[in-house]
C-alpha cells in the first residue's frame, strides 16, 4: 500500500516545534527536582485546573483515540457510554468520597494506601501487577503508534518507536511527574485543536448530524438493525441482538457503568496519581470533576470521525473507503485515513502532531505511575529500605530509563507475538476487575481485614478466569477469546458483552469473599490506625468560606446534570 | 511549581497559529490543494483559531506575571 500522506516541510516544522516545546518544558523544570517528592509526586503543588486536564489527558492516549474512533465506526454512538455512564459517575464518586482518603492519608500511591488500610501482601500484589501492567500498556501503545507511522507515512518502524520513546524518556527524566503533567496539559489542547478542524469539516461534508443520521440509518438497516441503531445510544439496548454492540442495558449499567468504570477511574494509579499531585485537598477533590467537563465532549472529537468514516465508506460516490483486513473493515485506521482524506498539507501536520501528542500523554502517564510504584512500593519496601531521600531520587530518575527500555522491549514482544499480548491483556483484565470491591469495602467498612482483602482479590481474579473459560463470544475460534476450559456453557452475542459480564462476576466474587473472610478473621488494625483511611473514622471535609464553584459538591452537581442532558440528547 | 505552564502553551500555539495563517494566506489561490477540504481554506481558519487561543493563553500568563511583580 502506498503512503496515504504526502507530508511537506510545513508539516515537519510543526512536528519539530512541538518536540522542542515538550523537551523545553522538561528542561525548564529540571532545576526544581530536589527530592523524591518533587520528582515522583510533583511536590504536591499543582493547581486544580492543571491536574484536572492532566487527569483526562493521560487517559486520552493514542490507543484510546484510535480505539474509540474505531468503536464509533463499529458500534456507532453507543460508544458514548464509555464517556458518560462509563466515566462520569465514577469520577464524581472518586472526587466526593474517595479522594479524601487518598489525599488525606498521605499515601504516596494507590498500593501504599492498600498497605496502610490492609497489609503488606495486599499492597505487594497490587504494586507488582500494576507495575507489569503499565510497562506492557506503554509497550503496546508504542507498537501501535510505530505501526501507524510505518503504514501511513512510510517511516521506519524502529525509528519512530525509538524517537517517540526517547522524547518521553528525556522530558520525564528531567522534570519527573511535574513535567509529565505540564506536558499533558499542552498535549490536551493540541489534541483538541488538531482534531476539531477534522470533525467540523467532516460534519459539513456529511450534512451535519441530520445528514449523518440519514446515512447511518441505511448502514443500520443493511446490518439488520432498526434504522436508529447507530445514532441512538440507549433506545436499542433492551435486547443484545438489536444493537451493534451486542449488549443489553444491564450489562452496560452494571458491567461498564459500575464495575469496569469505577475499577478504572477510582483505583487505577495512572489517573489517581494526577489528583494526588494537587496542591491541596480541595484541589485534589476538584481534579476529577474539572477533568469530567472536557471528558464529556471528547466523544465529539473521537467518536464522530469514526461514525462519519463508516457513513462515507457506505457511500460509493465519496471515494473514501476503510481498508479491509481479515474479512472486516480495519477500524483502527479511521483517524489516520480521515486525516489524510480531508487535510491538506499544513493542518495535516497539526493533526498528525496531535496524534503523536495523544500517544505521548498516554505513555507519560504509564511511565510516571510506574516510577512511583517501583521506587516507593517495590524498591523502598522490599529491596532497599531506609536510605537517604537523595538515593531514592536517583533511583526514581534511573527507573525512568529502565522503565522506558523495558517498554521498548515490550513493544517488540507485541510486534513478534500478537497472541501473547492479547493473553497478557486478558490476565490484567482478570486482576483489575475485582479491585474496586476491595477499595469500596476498605474505605466504607472498618471491619474489612487484610486477609479478607487479599484472598477476596484472588477469588475475584479466579472467578473472572473461570467465567471467561466457560463462555465465548459468538463465532470465536481462538482460545484467548474464551472457552479454554473445554466446555462452553454460555455464548455471548459479542466480545464486549462477555467482558462486561466477566467484570460483574469478578466484582461479586471479590465482594462476597472479602466480606465472609473479614468476618471470619481477626481485625488486626485498631480503629486509631484506620483514622483517615475509613469513612466512619474520618472527620468530614469542611468546605466553609469557599466560593460555591470551588466546592466539589457543587461542581459534581453541574457535571452530573450535563452528563444527564447529553445522555438524553443521544438517547 | 516552577513555571507558569500557560506561557509555553501560549507561545507554542501562537507560533502554530502564525505559521498556519501565513501558509493559508500564501496558498489561498491554490484551488487544487483545498479541494479535499471542501474548498475551504482550512489552514487559514485553523491558523486563526489557534492564534486566538495562543494569544489568550499568553495574555493570561503575562497578566499573572505582572500581578506577581506588584
Boltz contact constraints between the chains, C-beta under 6 A:
constraints:
  - contact:
      token1: [A, 10]
      token2: [B, 23]
      max_distance: 6.0
  - contact:
      token1: [A, 17]
      token2: [B, 15]
      max_distance: 6.0
  - contact:
      token1: [A, 21]
      token2: [B, 8]
      max_distance: 6.0
  - contact:
      token1: [A, 21]
      token2: [B, 12]
      max_distance: 6.0
  - contact:
      token1: [A, 25]
      token2: [B, 8]
      max_distance: 6.0
  - contact:
      token1: [A, 28]
      token2: [B, 3]
      max_distance: 6.0
  - contact:
      token1: [A, 29]
      token2: [B, 2]
      max_distance: 6.0
  - contact:
      token1: [A, 32]
      token2: [B, 1]
      max_distance: 6.0
  - contact:
      token1: [A, 32]
      token2: [B, 2]
      max_distance: 6.0
  - contact:
      token1: [A, 43]
      token2: [B, 1]
      max_distance: 6.0
  - contact:
      token1: [A, 45]
      token2: [B, 1]
      max_distance: 6.0
  - contact:
      token1: [A, 178]
      token2: [B, 1]
      max_distance: 6.0
  - contact:
      token1: [A, 182]
      token2: [B, 5]
      max_distance: 6.0
  - contact:
      token1: [A, 185]
      token2: [B, 5]
      max_distance: 6.0
  - contact:
      token1: [A, 186]
      token2: [B, 9]
      max_distance: 6.0
  - contact:
      token1: [A, 193]
      token2: [B, 50]
      max_distance: 6.0
  - contact:
      token1: [A, 197]
      token2: [B, 42]
      max_distance: 6.0
  - contact:
      token1: [A, 197]
      token2: [B, 46]
      max_distance: 6.0
  - contact:
      token1: [A, 201]
      token2: [B, 37]
      max_distance: 6.0
  - contact:
      token1: [A, 205]
      token2: [B, 38]
      max_distance: 6.0
  - contact:
      token1: [A, 342]
      token2: [B, 36]
      max_distance: 6.0
  - contact:
      token1: [A, 342]
      token2: [B, 37]
      max_distance: 6.0
  - contact:
      token1: [A, 344]
      token2: [B, 33]
      max_distance: 6.0
  - contact:
      token1: [A, 344]
      token2: [B, 34]
      max_distance: 6.0
  - contact:
      token1: [A, 344]
      token2: [B, 36]
      max_distance: 6.0
  - contact:
      token1: [A, 344]
      token2: [B, 37]
      max_distance: 6.0
  - contact:
      token1: [A, 346]
      token2: [B, 20]
      max_distance: 6.0
  - contact:
      token1: [A, 346]
      token2: [B, 23]
      max_distance: 6.0
  - contact:
      token1: [A, 346]
      token2: [B, 43]
      max_distance: 6.0
  - contact:
      token1: [A, 347]
      token2: [B, 42]
      max_distance: 6.0
  - contact:
      token1: [A, 347]
      token2: [B, 43]
      max_distance: 6.0
  - contact:
      token1: [A, 347]
      token2: [B, 46]
      max_distance: 6.0
